[in-house]
Amino acid sequence: MEKDKVMPGADRGNNYRVYRTDDLIVYWDARQCSHAGKCWKNLPQVFRPKERPWVSLTSATPEEVIATVDKCPTDALKYELPEGSKVNPEIAQGMGSIAYKKDETTSIKIKATHSGPLRVEGSVQVFDADGEFIKQSHRIILCGCGRSGNRPFCDGSHASQP
């Protein structure tokens, strides 16, 4: 685990971690994570929230990790291929790639969830109450319950309170 590179989109506090193998680099931005569980439900041998380090890239193929990171609803997880990687670069072009660019003319979709968070998809910029830029992304989860300690982003607090 290391902090040698700024993950795109980690604009607020740069609270991210880097996990690396010879074939794959995974970035995790803790402040953007809503703890929705897509990663650990899809690939529990790699994403282990109760262990440290919580990401074990050697426990699955890079292709399996890439497929799971592509499903992250918040952009908290991103990946790239290091120089010399044996992974087919065409596989590493999904939404989880740090180089992924979504069509900027696409409309923004906001989906309310049953438990409170709002899932936002499309090219979006987020600003705080004072008008200060926080983050630009193509997918985020916003707090809908007011309990998040990382507002306006969801941090999963809605799931731990009655």
NORCOR-V136348 format. One record per run of one state. SS is the DSSP state (@ for helix, = for strand, . for the rest). FROM is the first residue (numbers start at 0). LEN is the number of residues. If there is no record, write none. Layout:
SS FROM LEN
SS FROM LEN
//
This chain:
. 0 1
= 1 1
. 2 13
= 15 5
. 20 4
= 24 5
@ 29 3
. 32 5
@ 37 5
. 42 4
= 46 1
. 47 7
= 54 1
. 55 1
@ 56 3
. 59 2
@ 61 8
. 69 7
= 76 4
. 80 16
= 96 1
. 97 11
= 108 4
. 112 5
= 117 10
. 127 5
= 132 10
. 142 10
= 152 1
. 153 3
@ 156 4
. 160 2
//
